């Protein structure tokens, strides 16, 4: 494969010098950060909106239950009817009127509370009001029954079941959350990388095929060299694009912080003070220690090595199939019938990871799908944080590598014939014939 390095270099330079590649590499982080900034700004405006709510409590037992907040001001109305209250609220253009009927039966009072407003009220605000009223009515009922509410609050016992393995290794519920986050991010990153850059490889093959450039190239190199060169070159271009996105994103965030006057050093100092105060609370201190312990319990070295190997293996496996599809068709419209069988294992792997690995990472379903090459890159990466024996990882990796070699051979057969075929929409039957040539 003496021409492989030249093909990789050509493919890489062709990608990174492409105008659309350059434009999207620059615009993508700008657009994403701009959208985040706009959403954050609009959310801030919405959250800073001042609301005035009038309260007409004819029962007289709940009007003192409300205290003003940063965004909501409560105005207690006295000695007026409901119609007068509604007219006053409407005239003053207040946000709404909370009306509590003159009902002395606490059990039924909750069903005789209404909120009047010009527009549909905020769901968050209504939930907060209901929660506040429910708590107050519950306490009033307990007091009416002669129950000491403070004693009930003091008598509540918190249960936190400690988890420990038979060999003495301590774990907690937080361990599972941390492991799930690491595994989920690894599997999702691989899934997105395959979708984005697999399609890029496929489109690249289609473009060269339709422009007949491929006829000149194929006279000098073997089809398998050309296919591997495209896969590796496009992968390197993708990595370059990710690195640029990270750097450019960091620069843009710094610029935005300077424009909006955000002092990150000061905010970090404030966060540190809050953290120091929280550490003095035994319960919070325990939770923080559990998070730190969960992080250190992760098999970091194993995760990094396995992520690199399964990421490369899974990407190369699916990329070879994308390249074969690109060689088999003349335009992107014809790719739909072939893309579904490729995407189905990926989608299945994500669902297995989300709904099965979380519940039982060492169960039969999770274990089996972590050995199947078309699902193992995602499922195994989600299982490893929960502790997978090295021999299982090696077997899964060996199966993935063997399947990749077979897939490259299979795809090269299709690639060899397909890149020179024009004007005919291939079927699955014809693809099998091409493999036999």
PyMOL commands that set and color helices and strands:
alter all, ss='L'
color gray80, all
select helices_A, chain A and resi 4-16+19-47+82-91+106-109+123-144+149-155+173-210+213-217+223-259+264-279+282-297+300-328+332-357+364-369+373-384+390-418+428-436
alter helices_A, ss='H'
color red, helices_A
select strands_A, chain A and resi 51-57+72-76+96-100+113-116+163-164+170-171
alter strands_A, ss='S'
color yellow, strands_A
deselect
rebuild
show_as cartoon
